[in-house]
Each structure stands twice: as C-alpha cells, then as structure tokens.
Amino acid sequence: DLIKNTLVAPHNFVGFAGEDPPKQISPEEFEAMEAAKQAVEEGFQKQRDHDAVIAKLKEREERAAMRNVKESLRFRSEPTRQYLLESLMPYLTEGLIHCCKERPSDDIEFMTMFLRQKAKEVRDSKKFIRFGARNSRKNLKDLFKTRMEELEIKNGRRTCFEMPNQSP
C-alpha cells in the first residue's frame, strides 16, 4: 500500500526542471512548418538534379575530349604505322617464319643475324635500282664531275675553256 500511495499515475516526460513545457502547435502553424519543410526538401532535390546534370555534362565533355585526343593521336601515328607496315613488317614477318621453321636455340641471335643479312640484301638491291650498273665509286665521281661542268657552262660561271689546237 505504501508503494501504491507514493506512486502517482504515469505521465509523459515534459522536460528538465526549469524548462517550459512544450507549447502546443496550432494546425495552421503545423501546415506552415510542413510547407517550409517541403520547400526546403524541393530546393535540395533541385540542387541534386542540377548537380547530376552538371556531372553528366562534364562526363560528356571529358569523353568528347578523350575522343578528340585519340583521333588526333591516330591521325598523327598514321604515317608511322604506314612506314612500319611498308618497310619493316615484311622482313620481320619473314624472319619470324624462318625462326619458327628452324627453331634455333638462340632466337634473338637468329633474328639479329637474319635482319642483318636482309638489310644487306635490301641495301644492295636499292643501290642497284638507283644506280643501275654504274654503282661503282669511280663512275659516280665521273658522273658528278660531268654534271657540275655542264651546270657551270650553262650558268656562265666557267672561266677557263680548253681551246682546241689550231694550226696556222
């Protein structure tokens, strides 16, 4: 009984000592607060949507820039690629085929020797094509000297001419 008398009916906690109890909010104030809360949430949502659009635009610009860089690099590397395909790849391919057929113990040394031999053959064939049968050093010097004399005579720079022997 003593316990029952000392205990009072249960009630909600209203705050600390010295605090004012929470005031009651009227329905109009509650609606105004909800409207303000909704407006703030809409503002945050608009900002998130705006940030998403900006992020998409930046991503699109970055992809376009990367595409331009790749295209530029491809365009600039085309002459190099063409050079390698025309001048080097046929000999490398031929060397690799020979290497696969023979299966030497030292592959690198085999390819080195093969490419050196092929370079010598190509150099000799280019000289023959360029100079024909006249690829000796003496013939090239004579040809150069003759052309230089022709140019000097043509341009009027030659001052000394050999005069034919005249008999009186």
Secondary structure, 3 states (H helix, E strand, C coil): CHHHHHCCCCCCCCCCCCCCCCCCCCHHHHHHHHHHHHHHHHHHHHHHHHHHHHHHHHHHHHHHHHHHHHHHHHHHHHHHHHHHHHHHHHHHHHHHHHHHHHCCCCHHHHHHHHHHHHHHHHHHHHHHHHHCCCCCHHHHHHHHHHHHHHHHHHHCCCCCCCCCCCCC
